[in-house]
């Protein structure tokens, strides 16, 4: 519960920018852009993922506040474990991500396939971010129907949003 209140306080602090914040956000240079997002996560075993994102890259550097840098948009991807044969699991997914400055929020719909079994899950994730470029999140998969053996409900993931504008904003501050 403490983590929820800390995250809520952080979100409110970032988005409540007083009087000057409204003009800064309205003048924020946002563009529709693509990201490639590779990643890895542990969900009872090691998985890898690859996503393509389409959304807005934010790069705002106000004078007296934290920068507002990150990615916000839709993602389409695939994840799989690193096993072969009957233990191989593959999962297409679609989702939405908001990874701005210091926090990351994601919601995905995933369908896991193993042999002839199938399992659909909704996956909300929350965590920390470095300017939307690097995200470390925890998620809990909400299962609908049968459960596949090689996956758990809990997930810790590390992924990267690779985009030249985002990289330059986070690394070089421009």
ROLUMSE-638330 format. One record per residue (C-alpha): x, z, y; residue number from 1. Coordinates in steps of 0.2 Angstrom, whole numbers, plus 5000, padded with zeros to 4 digits. Example, Ala and Ser with C-alpha at 12.3 -4.5 7.8 and 13.67 -1.06 7.14 Angstrom:
# ROLUMSE-638330
<pt><east>5062</east><up>5039</up><north>4978</north><resi>1</resi></pt>
<pt><east>5068</east><up>5036</up><north>4995</north><resi>2</resi></pt>
***
This chain:
# ROLUMSE-638330
<pt><east>5000</east><up>5000</up><north>5000</north><resi>1</resi></pt>
<pt><east>5015</east><up>5004</up><north>5012</north><resi>2</resi></pt>
<pt><east>5021</east><up>4986</up><north>5009</north><resi>3</resi></pt>
<pt><east>5004</east><up>4979</up><north>5014</north><resi>4</resi></pt>
<pt><east>5004</east><up>4988</up><north>5030</north><resi>5</resi></pt>
<pt><east>5022</east><up>4984</up><north>5034</north><resi>6</resi></pt>
<pt><east>5019</east><up>4965</up><north>5031</north><resi>7</resi></pt>
<pt><east>5003</east><up>4966</up><north>5041</north><resi>8</resi></pt>
<pt><east>5012</east><up>4974</up><north>5056</north><resi>9</resi></pt>
<pt><east>5026</east><up>4961</up><north>5055</north><resi>10</resi></pt>
<pt><east>5013</east><up>4947</up><north>5055</north><resi>11</resi></pt>
<pt><east>5004</east><up>4955</up><north>5070</north><resi>12</resi></pt>
<pt><east>5020</east><up>4957</up><north>5079</north><resi>13</resi></pt>
<pt><east>5025</east><up>4939</up><north>5077</north><resi>14</resi></pt>
<pt><east>5009</east><up>4931</up><north>5082</north><resi>15</resi></pt>
<pt><east>5004</east><up>4943</up><north>5096</north><resi>16</resi></pt>
<pt><east>5015</east><up>4936</up><north>5109</north><resi>17</resi></pt>
<pt><east>5007</east><up>4943</up><north>5124</north><resi>18</resi></pt>
<pt><east>5003</east><up>4932</up><north>5140</north><resi>19</resi></pt>
<pt><east>5018</east><up>4921</up><north>5139</north><resi>20</resi></pt>
<pt><east>5017</east><up>4918</up><north>5120</north><resi>21</resi></pt>
<pt><east>5001</east><up>4908</up><north>5122</north><resi>22</resi></pt>
<pt><east>5010</east><up>4895</up><north>5133</north><resi>23</resi></pt>
<pt><east>5025</east><up>4895</up><north>5121</north><resi>24</resi></pt>
<pt><east>5015</east><up>4892</up><north>5106</north><resi>25</resi></pt>
<pt><east>5005</east><up>4878</up><north>5114</north><resi>26</resi></pt>
<pt><east>5021</east><up>4869</up><north>5119</north><resi>27</resi></pt>
<pt><east>5029</east><up>4872</up><north>5102</north><resi>28</resi></pt>
<pt><east>5037</east><up>4856</up><north>5096</north><resi>29</resi></pt>
<pt><east>5028</east><up>4853</up><north>5079</north><resi>30</resi></pt>
<pt><east>5029</east><up>4837</up><north>5069</north><resi>31</resi></pt>
<pt><east>5021</east><up>4831</up><north>5053</north><resi>32</resi></pt>
<pt><east>5036</east><up>4830</up><north>5041</north><resi>33</resi></pt>
<pt><east>5041</east><up>4831</up><north>5022</north><resi>34</resi></pt>
<pt><east>5051</east><up>4843</up><north>5013</north><resi>35</resi></pt>
<pt><east>5058</east><up>4843</up><north>4996</north><resi>36</resi></pt>
<pt><east>5058</east><up>4861</up><north>4988</north><resi>37</resi></pt>
<pt><east>5068</east><up>4865</up><north>4972</north><resi>38</resi></pt>
<pt><east>5067</east><up>4882</up><north>4965</north><resi>39</resi></pt>
<pt><east>5068</east><up>4894</up><north>4951</north><resi>40</resi></pt>
<pt><east>5058</east><up>4909</up><north>4945</north><resi>41</resi></pt>
<pt><east>5057</east><up>4922</up><north>4932</north><resi>42</resi></pt>
<pt><east>5040</east><up>4923</up><north>4924</north><resi>43</resi></pt>
<pt><east>5044</east><up>4932</up><north>4907</north><resi>44</resi></pt>
<pt><east>5057</east><up>4918</up><north>4905</north><resi>45</resi></pt>
<pt><east>5067</east><up>4907</up><north>4917</north><resi>46</resi></pt>
<pt><east>5058</east><up>4892</up><north>4925</north><resi>47</resi></pt>
<pt><east>5063</east><up>4878</up><north>4937</north><resi>48</resi></pt>
<pt><east>5052</east><up>4869</up><north>4949</north><resi>49</resi></pt>
<pt><east>5052</east><up>4854</up><north>4961</north><resi>50</resi></pt>
<pt><east>5039</east><up>4852</up><north>4975</north><resi>51</resi></pt>
<pt><east>5036</east><up>4839</up><north>4989</north><resi>52</resi></pt>
<pt><east>5028</east><up>4846</up><north>5004</north><resi>53</resi></pt>
<pt><east>5019</east><up>4838</up><north>5019</north><resi>54</resi></pt>
<pt><east>5016</east><up>4848</up><north>5034</north><resi>55</resi></pt>
<pt><east>5022</east><up>4855</up><north>5051</north><resi>56</resi></pt>
<pt><east>5040</east><up>4860</up><north>5054</north><resi>57</resi></pt>
<pt><east>5040</east><up>4872</up><north>5068</north><resi>58</resi></pt>
<pt><east>5056</east><up>4874</up><north>5079</north><resi>59</resi></pt>
<pt><east>5052</east><up>4886</up><north>5094</north><resi>60</resi></pt>
<pt><east>5066</east><up>4896</up><north>5102</north><resi>61</resi></pt>
<pt><east>5058</east><up>4907</up><north>5116</north><resi>62</resi></pt>
<pt><east>5070</east><up>4916</up><north>5128</north><resi>63</resi></pt>
<pt><east>5064</east><up>4934</up><north>5124</north><resi>64</resi></pt>
<pt><east>5058</east><up>4934</up><north>5107</north><resi>65</resi></pt>
<pt><east>5062</east><up>4929</up><north>5089</north><resi>66</resi></pt>
<pt><east>5062</east><up>4911</up><north>5085</north><resi>67</resi></pt>
<pt><east>5047</east><up>4903</up><north>5077</north><resi>68</resi></pt>
<pt><east>5055</east><up>4892</up><north>5064</north><resi>69</resi></pt>
<pt><east>5048</east><up>4886</up><north>5047</north><resi>70</resi></pt>
<pt><east>5037</east><up>4876</up><north>5037</north><resi>71</resi></pt>
<pt><east>5018</east><up>4876</up><north>5035</north><resi>72</resi></pt>
<pt><east>5009</east><up>4864</up><north>5024</north><resi>73</resi></pt>
<pt><east>5003</east><up>4857</up><north>5007</north><resi>74</resi></pt>
<pt><east>5014</east><up>4855</up><north>4992</north><resi>75</resi></pt>
<pt><east>5012</east><up>4846</up><north>4976</north><resi>76</resi></pt>
<pt><east>5024</east><up>4849</up><north>4962</north><resi>77</resi></pt>
<pt><east>5029</east><up>4853</up><north>4944</north><resi>78</resi></pt>
<pt><east>5037</east><up>4867</up><north>4935</north><resi>79</resi></pt>
<pt><east>5044</east><up>4869</up><north>4918</north><resi>80</resi></pt>
<pt><east>5054</east><up>4882</up><north>4907</north><resi>81</resi></pt>
<pt><east>5071</east><up>4878</up><north>4900</north><resi>82</resi></pt>
<pt><east>5066</east><up>4877</up><north>4882</north><resi>83</resi></pt>
<pt><east>5063</east><up>4863</up><north>4870</north><resi>84</resi></pt>
<pt><east>5051</east><up>4859</up><north>4856</north><resi>85</resi></pt>
<pt><east>5035</east><up>4870</up><north>4853</north><resi>86</resi></pt>
<pt><east>5041</east><up>4882</up><north>4866</north><resi>87</resi></pt>
<pt><east>5042</east><up>4870</up><north>4881</north><resi>88</resi></pt>
<pt><east>5030</east><up>4873</up><north>4895</north><resi>89</resi></pt>
<pt><east>5026</east><up>4861</up><north>4909</north><resi>90</resi></pt>
<pt><east>5014</east><up>4864</up><north>4924</north><resi>91</resi></pt>
<pt><east>5008</east><up>4853</up><north>4938</north><resi>92</resi></pt>
<pt><east>5003</east><up>4862</up><north>4953</north><resi>93</resi></pt>
<pt><east>4996</east><up>4860</up><north>4971</north><resi>94</resi></pt>
<pt><east>4996</east><up>4873</up><north>4984</north><resi>95</resi></pt>
<pt><east>4998</east><up>4878</up><north>5003</north><resi>96</resi></pt>
<pt><east>5013</east><up>4887</up><north>5010</north><resi>97</resi></pt>
<pt><east>5016</east><up>4896</up><north>5026</north><resi>98</resi></pt>
<pt><east>5035</east><up>4901</up><north>5028</north><resi>99</resi></pt>
<pt><east>5039</east><up>4905</up><north>5046</north><resi>100</resi></pt>
<pt><east>5054</east><up>4915</up><north>5053</north><resi>101</resi></pt>
<pt><east>5054</east><up>4931</up><north>5042</north><resi>102</resi></pt>
<pt><east>5039</east><up>4930</up><north>5030</north><resi>103</resi></pt>
<pt><east>5032</east><up>4918</up><north>5017</north><resi>104</resi></pt>
<pt><east>5014</east><up>4916</up><north>5010</north><resi>105</resi></pt>
<pt><east>5009</east><up>4904</up><north>4997</north><resi>106</resi></pt>
<pt><east>4994</east><up>4900</up><north>4987</north><resi>107</resi></pt>
<pt><east>4995</east><up>4888</up><north>4972</north><resi>108</resi></pt>
<pt><east>4983</east><up>4882</up><north>4958</north><resi>109</resi></pt>
<pt><east>4993</east><up>4879</up><north>4942</north><resi>110</resi></pt>
<pt><east>4989</east><up>4872</up><north>4925</north><resi>111</resi></pt>
<pt><east>5001</east><up>4876</up><north>4911</north><resi>112</resi></pt>
<pt><east>5003</east><up>4866</up><north>4896</north><resi>113</resi></pt>
<pt><east>5011</east><up>4870</up><north>4879</north><resi>114</resi></pt>
<pt><east>5008</east><up>4860</up><north>4864</north><resi>115</resi></pt>
<pt><east>4989</east><up>4858</up><north>4864</north><resi>116</resi></pt>
<pt><east>4986</east><up>4874</up><north>4874</north><resi>117</resi></pt>
<pt><east>4981</east><up>4874</up><north>4892</north><resi>118</resi></pt>
<pt><east>4979</east><up>4888</up><north>4905</north><resi>119</resi></pt>
<pt><east>4974</east><up>4887</up><north>4923</north><resi>120</resi></pt>
<pt><east>4979</east><up>4900</up><north>4936</north><resi>121</resi></pt>
<pt><east>4978</east><up>4904</up><north>4954</north><resi>122</resi></pt>
<pt><east>4994</east><up>4911</up><north>4961</north><resi>123</resi></pt>
<pt><east>4995</east><up>4920</up><north>4977</north><resi>124</resi></pt>
<pt><east>5013</east><up>4924</up><north>4983</north><resi>125</resi></pt>
<pt><east>5021</east><up>4934</up><north>4997</north><resi>126</resi></pt>
<pt><east>5039</east><up>4938</up><north>5002</north><resi>127</resi></pt>
<pt><east>5053</east><up>4936</up><north>5014</north><resi>128</resi></pt>
<pt><east>5060</east><up>4920</up><north>5021</north><resi>129</resi></pt>
<pt><east>5075</east><up>4914</up><north>5031</north><resi>130</resi></pt>
<pt><east>5067</east><up>4902</up><north>5044</north><resi>131</resi></pt>
<pt><east>5056</east><up>4894</up><north>5031</north><resi>132</resi></pt>
<pt><east>5072</east><up>4887</up><north>5023</north><resi>133</resi></pt>
<pt><east>5075</east><up>4900</up><north>5009</north><resi>134</resi></pt>
<pt><east>5061</east><up>4910</up><north>5002</north><resi>135</resi></pt>
<pt><east>5061</east><up>4925</up><north>4990</north><resi>136</resi></pt>
<pt><east>5043</east><up>4929</up><north>4984</north><resi>137</resi></pt>
<pt><east>5033</east><up>4939</up><north>4972</north><resi>138</resi></pt>
<pt><east>5017</east><up>4932</up><north>4965</north><resi>139</resi></pt>
<pt><east>5003</east><up>4937</up><north>4953</north><resi>140</resi></pt>
<pt><east>4995</east><up>4924</up><north>4942</north><resi>141</resi></pt>
<pt><east>4976</east><up>4926</up><north>4940</north><resi>142</resi></pt>
<pt><east>4972</east><up>4918</up><north>4924</north><resi>143</resi></pt>
<pt><east>4956</east><up>4909</up><north>4919</north><resi>144</resi></pt>
<pt><east>4953</east><up>4908</up><north>4901</north><resi>145</resi></pt>
<pt><east>4966</east><up>4908</up><north>4887</north><resi>146</resi></pt>
<pt><east>4984</east><up>4915</up><north>4889</north><resi>147</resi></pt>
<pt><east>4999</east><up>4905</up><north>4884</north><resi>148</resi></pt>
<pt><east>5013</east><up>4916</up><north>4876</north><resi>149</resi></pt>
<pt><east>5028</east><up>4911</up><north>4886</north><resi>150</resi></pt>
<pt><east>5022</east><up>4916</up><north>4903</north><resi>151</resi></pt>
<pt><east>5017</east><up>4932</up><north>4911</north><resi>152</resi></pt>
<pt><east>5006</east><up>4936</up><north>4926</north><resi>153</resi></pt>
<pt><east>5021</east><up>4942</up><north>4937</north><resi>154</resi></pt>
<pt><east>5033</east><up>4931</up><north>4945</north><resi>155</resi></pt>
<pt><east>5049</east><up>4932</up><north>4956</north><resi>156</resi></pt>
<pt><east>5054</east><up>4916</up><north>4964</north><resi>157</resi></pt>
<pt><east>5068</east><up>4909</up><north>4974</north><resi>158</resi></pt>
<pt><east>5065</east><up>4892</up><north>4982</north><resi>159</resi></pt>
<pt><east>5072</east><up>4881</up><north>4996</north><resi>160</resi></pt>
<pt><east>5063</east><up>4869</up><north>5009</north><resi>161</resi></pt>
<pt><east>5075</east><up>4855</up><north>5011</north><resi>162</resi></pt>
<pt><east>5072</east><up>4846</up><north>5028</north><resi>163</resi></pt>
<pt><east>5085</east><up>4840</up><north>5040</north><resi>164</resi></pt>
<pt><east>5075</east><up>4847</up><north>5056</north><resi>165</resi></pt>
<pt><east>5072</east><up>4863</up><north>5048</north><resi>166</resi></pt>
<pt><east>5090</east><up>4865</up><north>5042</north><resi>167</resi></pt>
<pt><east>5097</east><up>4861</up><north>5060</north><resi>168</resi></pt>
<pt><east>5084</east><up>4874</up><north>5067</north><resi>169</resi></pt>
<pt><east>5089</east><up>4888</up><north>5056</north><resi>170</resi></pt>
<pt><east>5108</east><up>4885</up><north>5054</north><resi>171</resi></pt>
<pt><east>5112</east><up>4878</up><north>5072</north><resi>172</resi></pt>
<pt><east>5098</east><up>4884</up><north>5082</north><resi>173</resi></pt>
<pt><east>5092</east><up>4867</up><north>5089</north><resi>174</resi></pt>
***
